[in-house]
Structures are given as C-alpha cells and as structure tokens.
C-alpha cells in the first residue's frame, strides 16, 4: 500500500513586531516562503 499526502509548510524569513494595538494584540510584519 502506498500513501501520498501534501503537507503545506512555510519558512519564516523575517518577523518584525511593531507594537501593541488597542485590542491587546501586536501589530506584525512578516516575510515567509512557502515550501
């Protein structure tokens, strides 16, 4: 029996946290590459 699955993934190349928003979450900027 042969099984084959697609497993989407990404590699994070950069992440910058700009600051906290009024709702308590952080404002983010990211660069990533799908693999």
C-alpha positions as CSV (number, residue, x, y, z in Angstrom):
1,X,0.0,0.0,0.0
2,X,1.3,3.4,-0.9
3,X,0.1,6.6,0.7
4,X,0.8,10.1,-0.5
5,X,0.0,13.4,1.4
6,X,0.6,17.0,0.7
7,X,1.9,18.8,3.7
8,X,1.9,22.6,3.2
9,X,4.6,24.5,5.1
10,X,6.3,27.8,5.3
11,X,9.7,29.1,6.3
12,X,9.7,32.4,8.2
13,X,12.4,34.7,6.8
14,X,11.7,37.7,8.9
15,X,9.4,39.0,11.7
16,X,9.0,42.5,13.0
17,X,6.8,43.4,15.9
18,X,5.6,47.0,15.5
19,X,3.8,47.4,18.8
20,X,0.7,46.6,20.7
21,X,-2.8,47.5,19.4
22,X,-5.7,48.8,21.5
23,X,-7.3,45.3,21.5
24,X,-4.2,43.8,23.2
25,X,-2.8,42.1,20.1
26,X,0.5,43.0,18.5
27,X,0.9,44.6,15.0
28,X,3.2,42.2,13.0
29,X,5.0,42.3,9.7
30,X,6.4,39.0,8.4
31,X,8.2,37.7,5.3
32,X,7.8,34.0,4.6
33,X,8.4,31.5,1.8
34,X,6.1,28.6,1.0
35,X,7.8,25.2,0.7
